[in-house]
């Protein structure tokens, strides 16, 4: 629980924003310059449940193609 609390802290979110070029998950945390240059965060409206329905087919294609 303490680790999850840390990950959600302003300090950790700032660290990930700067170190990994990520948008912070916590509102109000400052953005790294590289992220600020991208503009505001726009969440994707893709339904991941629909995407997940294609995973078995995608895996079959990967296997047939020999992709690793």
C-alpha positions in Angstrom: 0.0 0.0 0.0 2.8 2.4 0.8 4.4 1.8 -2.6 1.2 2.6 -4.3 0.8 5.7 -2.2 4.3 6.7 -3.2 3.6 6.1 -6.9 0.6 8.4 -6.6 2.5 11.1 -4.8 3.4 14.5 -6.4 7.1 13.6 -6.0 6.9 10.3 -7.8 4.7 11.7 -10.6 7.2 14.6 -11.1 10.0 12.0 -11.3 8.2 9.9 -13.9 7.2 13.0 -15.9 10.8 14.2 -16.1 12.6 10.8 -16.2 10.3 8.9 -18.6 8.6 11.7 -20.5 5.2 10.8 -19.2 2.1 12.9 -18.5 1.6 12.8 -14.7 -1.4 10.7 -13.5 -2.0 13.2 -10.7 -3.6 16.5 -11.6 -1.6 19.6 -10.7 1.8 18.0 -10.9 4.1 20.1 -13.1 5.0 18.8 -16.6 8.5 18.1 -17.8 9.4 20.6 -20.6 9.3 17.8 -23.2 5.8 16.9 -22.2 4.6 20.4 -21.9 5.7 20.9 -25.5 3.1 18.2 -26.5 0.2 20.3 -25.3 -2.6 19.1 -23.1 -3.2 15.5 -22.4 -6.0 14.0 -24.6 -7.1 10.6 -23.3 -7.8 8.0 -26.0 -11.4 7.0 -26.4 -10.6 3.4 -27.6 -12.5 0.8 -25.7 -9.8 -1.6 -24.5 -12.3 -4.4 -24.0 -12.9 -4.3 -27.8 -9.2 -4.3 -28.4 -8.7 -7.3 -26.1 -11.1 -9.3 -28.2 -8.5 -9.3 -31.0 -5.6 -10.5 -28.9 -6.0 -14.2 -29.7 -6.1 -13.5 -33.5 -3.2 -11.1 -33.2 -1.1 -13.7 -31.3 -1.9 -16.3 -33.9 -0.7 -13.9 -36.7 2.5 -13.1 -34.7 3.2 -16.8 -34.2 2.6 -17.7 -37.9 4.9 -14.8 -38.9 7.6 -15.9 -36.5 7.6 -12.5 -34.8 9.2 -12.4 -31.3 
